[in-house]
Each structure stands twice: as structure tokens, then as C-alpha cells.
Amino acid sequence: MAVHWFPGHMHKARKEIKKIMPKIDLIIEVLDARIPYSSENPLISQLRGDKPCIKLLNKSDLADPNITQQWIEYFQNEQGVKALSVTTEQPSKILQLPSLCKKMLPHRSKNDKPLRTMIMGIPNVGKSSIINILAKRVIAKVGDEPAVTRRQQMIFLDNNLQLSDTPGILWPRFENPNSGYRLATTGAVKDTAMEYDDVAMFAVEMLAKLYPEKLTSRYKLAELPEQPLQIIEAIGSKRGCLRAGGIIDLHKASEILINEFQDGKIGKISLENPPMIEIEKAELEEKRLAEKALLEAEKKQNSK
């Protein structure tokens, strides 16, 4: 899936983050619990270096709890990383963050200087809502559309904690095409940068593979058709998405599917799990090596 969305303010944000990073003690990265791998921004791992990191798997109330636990264990195998599942529906867990930050940097506990943290995350992952809970007041703009936060701001919290907020940034190109589709399915990509029909075809194929019973239950289907297109047509038929002549309006049916997934009406669903991602990463590496070998062969051929 080619998602063309890297606005100028995101490019500017990347430069600003790189500039301020040396002054930061700890990174808080907000992920979407439904797609922890796809909602990770590779630019963050490049920019943070060996600084400790807390990964917040937000929207955990919408994700499969068993899969979320797998991701927490997966991330915590990484040096200097702690992972925590949270939801803005349970602010008490989010309010534990300052204490966790202190525990991760015990040598700073006797220092009078503020503990400097930076909160980061891709668009529409719930970062602003988390900031408002931590600040105990409305300080960050919250919206359903991606890319609401446009500039950096400094926020002072309890426990001598300093929080630097950053705009939600996506990376220029999605190396894993499946990640692009997952991001679009969960709402991280603006409507204008994607095709609903295309995204719905991917989403319904994933749901049919991982959670077929949730699809049949939500849309009252006696049985699940074999092909993604047929499933969308069946959903459209059940929801009255008909054009003149009884033709199914695929775009309308696709919108219903995507919107109901994002609202959690289909159920608690995770679109990726660690074993699945390890396979995809291996396939990407194999493709990368094959492309490199082909390029070297072409260079060798042209030099003759």
C-alpha cells in the first residue's frame, strides 16, 4: 500500500526532535496496542540511541488482551525497554508513569534537576489524551483526525518530571506494505491518503483469518464467504448498502467495516502478533538482500 503522507510539519518535527534529543533522559513512546509493531516509528529508535524507553501500548481496551501480553514480553526483551498496556479509560494506570520513569533512572533520584522525558508517537495513537491525564488538566489538543499536534511544547509534571511533547510523525515510506494497511485500518492515516475499498479488503482478510467468529457475529452472517470481496459484499447486503439495481455499494460497506473496527464494535482485536511479525521481518530482509544482489549484478554488468 502506497500511503503518500509526509507533511512539511512532520519533516520539521523530525529535525527538531533530533536537535533536542541529547538533552532528554528517557523516551516515552506511545503505540497502538492493536498494532504495536506497525505503530512503532523506526525514526524514534534511530534518534533515541541507547536512552531508556517506556513503550505504552495504548488503546488496550480495543486490543486482544492475550496478544497484548505477548507484545509486552516481546518488547521487554530489548535492553533498556519497559512496556505497559494502558487505556485512557483507566487513567490511574497512566498516572503511574512518573514513578516508573524514576525507577528506570535511579541515579537521578538524588538529583535536584528535573527528569527530562520526551513523549512520542505516530498520529492518532492517543498521545495527547495521555498528556492531559499526566498533566491533570487539558493541555494538549485532542482530536479524532491524525496529526492534531503540530508543534513541540514543554510540560512540567509532578515528581520533578519534565515532559517534552512532539508532533505525531509518520515515516516517509512504509517498508512493510502490511504496516501501511494496518495503520490505515486503525486510523493513523488520513482518509485523503488512502482508499477505503483497498484498506477494507486487507482488513477483512485479516479479520477472517484471525477472528472469523467476530465477523460472523457482528454482521449476523450464517457463514463466512471465502473471498474478502464476498465478505464485504455480504456486509453491505446486511447493512443495506445498495445502489440502483441492487448492486452493493462497496465503498459504503468498506466505510462501515473500517469505522466499526476503529470504534471497537467488532470486538477486542489485534491485527498483528510477535510470531507473525518475525516472519514478515524475515521476508523483508530476504527481499532486501535479493534487491541488493540484483543491484550489484547490474553494476557489474554495466562496468563490462
NORHUCOR-V106825 format. One record per residue. N is the residue number from 1. RES is the residue in three letters. OMEGA is omega in whole degrees, -180 to 180 (none if undefined). Layout:
# NORHUCOR-V106825
n={N	N}
res={RES	RES}
omega={OMEGA	OMEGA}
This chain:
# NORHUCOR-V106825
n={1	2	3	4	5	6	7	8	9	10	11	12	13	14	15	16	17	18	19	20	21	22	23	24	25	26	27	28	29	30	31	32	33	34	35	36	37	38	39	40	41	42	43	44	45	46	47	48	49	50	51	52	53	54	55	56	57	58	59	60	61	62	63	64	65	66	67	68	69	70	71	72	73	74	75	76	77	78	79	80	81	82	83	84	85	86	87	88	89	90	91	92	93	94	95	96	97	98	99	100	101	102	103	104	105	106	107	108	109	110	111	112	113	114	115	116	117	118	119	120	121	122	123	124	125	126	127	128	129	130	131	132	133	134	135	136	137	138	139	140	141	142	143	144	145	146	147	148	149	150	151	152	153	154	155	156	157	158	159	160	161	162	163	164	165	166	167	168	169	170	171	172	173	174	175	176	177	178	179	180	181	182	183	184	185	186	187	188	189	190	191	192	193	194	195	196	197	198	199	200	201	202	203	204	205	206	207	208	209	210	211	212	213	214	215	216	217	218	219	220	221	222	223	224	225	226	227	228	229	230	231	232	233	234	235	236	237	238	239	240	241	242	243	244	245	246	247	248	249	250	251	252	253	254	255	256	257	258	259	260	261	262	263	264	265	266	267	268	269	270	271	272	273	274	275	276	277	278	279	280	281	282	283	284	285	286	287	288	289	290	291	292	293	294	295	296	297	298	299	300	301	302	303	304}
res={MET	ALA	VAL	HIS	TRP	PHE	PRO	GLY	HIS	MET	HIS	LYS	ALA	ARG	LYS	GLU	ILE	LYS	LYS	ILE	MET	PRO	LYS	ILE	ASP	LEU	ILE	ILE	GLU	VAL	LEU	ASP	ALA	ARG	ILE	PRO	TYR	SER	SER	GLU	ASN	PRO	LEU	ILE	SER	GLN	LEU	ARG	GLY	ASP	LYS	PRO	CYS	ILE	LYS	LEU	LEU	ASN	LYS	SER	ASP	LEU	ALA	ASP	PRO	ASN	ILE	THR	GLN	GLN	TRP	ILE	GLU	TYR	PHE	GLN	ASN	GLU	GLN	GLY	VAL	LYS	ALA	LEU	SER	VAL	THR	THR	GLU	GLN	PRO	SER	LYS	ILE	LEU	GLN	LEU	PRO	SER	LEU	CYS	LYS	LYS	MET	LEU	PRO	HIS	ARG	SER	LYS	ASN	ASP	LYS	PRO	LEU	ARG	THR	MET	ILE	MET	GLY	ILE	PRO	ASN	VAL	GLY	LYS	SER	SER	ILE	ILE	ASN	ILE	LEU	ALA	LYS	ARG	VAL	ILE	ALA	LYS	VAL	GLY	ASP	GLU	PRO	ALA	VAL	THR	ARG	ARG	GLN	GLN	MET	ILE	PHE	LEU	ASP	ASN	ASN	LEU	GLN	LEU	SER	ASP	THR	PRO	GLY	ILE	LEU	TRP	PRO	ARG	PHE	GLU	ASN	PRO	ASN	SER	GLY	TYR	ARG	LEU	ALA	THR	THR	GLY	ALA	VAL	LYS	ASP	THR	ALA	MET	GLU	TYR	ASP	ASP	VAL	ALA	MET	PHE	ALA	VAL	GLU	MET	LEU	ALA	LYS	LEU	TYR	PRO	GLU	LYS	LEU	THR	SER	ARG	TYR	LYS	LEU	ALA	GLU	LEU	PRO	GLU	GLN	PRO	LEU	GLN	ILE	ILE	GLU	ALA	ILE	GLY	SER	LYS	ARG	GLY	CYS	LEU	ARG	ALA	GLY	GLY	ILE	ILE	ASP	LEU	HIS	LYS	ALA	SER	GLU	ILE	LEU	ILE	ASN	GLU	PHE	GLN	ASP	GLY	LYS	ILE	GLY	LYS	ILE	SER	LEU	GLU	ASN	PRO	PRO	MET	ILE	GLU	ILE	GLU	LYS	ALA	GLU	LEU	GLU	GLU	LYS	ARG	LEU	ALA	GLU	LYS	ALA	LEU	LEU	GLU	ALA	GLU	LYS	LYS	GLN	ASN	SER	LYS}
omega={179	177	-177	-177	176	-175	-178	-178	178	177	178	-180	180	180	-179	180	180	-179	-175	-174	-179	-178	-175	180	-173	-180	170	-180	180	179	172	-176	180	-179	-176	-180	-177	179	170	177	-178	177	-179	180	178	-174	-174	-180	-179	178	178	-174	171	178	179	177	-176	-177	-179	177	179	-174	175	-174	179	179	178	178	176	-179	178	179	180	-178	-176	170	-179	-179	175	-177	170	180	-176	176	-178	171	180	175	178	-175	-177	180	178	-179	175	-175	-180	179	179	177	180	-179	-179	179	-175	-179	179	-175	-179	-179	-179	-179	179	173	-173	-179	176	178	-174	178	179	-179	172	-180	177	-177	-178	178	179	178	-179	177	180	-178	-179	175	179	-177	-180	-180	-179	178	180	-179	177	174	177	180	-176	-176	179	172	-179	-177	179	-176	176	177	177	-178	179	-175	176	179	-180	175	175	-178	170	179	-172	-176	177	-178	178	-177	178	179	178	179	-179	178	179	-180	-176	175	-180	-178	-180	180	-176	-178	-178	175	-177	-177	-179	-179	-179	178	177	-176	-176	176	178	-178	179	-180	-173	-175	-177	-177	179	177	-178	-180	-176	-174	174	179	180	175	-177	176	-175	-174	179	180	180	179	179	177	179	177	179	179	-180	-176	176	179	-174	173	179	-179	178	179	-180	175	-175	-179	-180	178	179	177	179	-179	-177	-179	-179	173	-177	180	180	-177	178	178	178	-170	171	-175	178	177	-175	180	179	-177	177	177	-179	179	178	178	178	179	178	178	-180	180	179	179	179	179	179	179	179	178	179	178	180	-179	-179	-179	180	none}
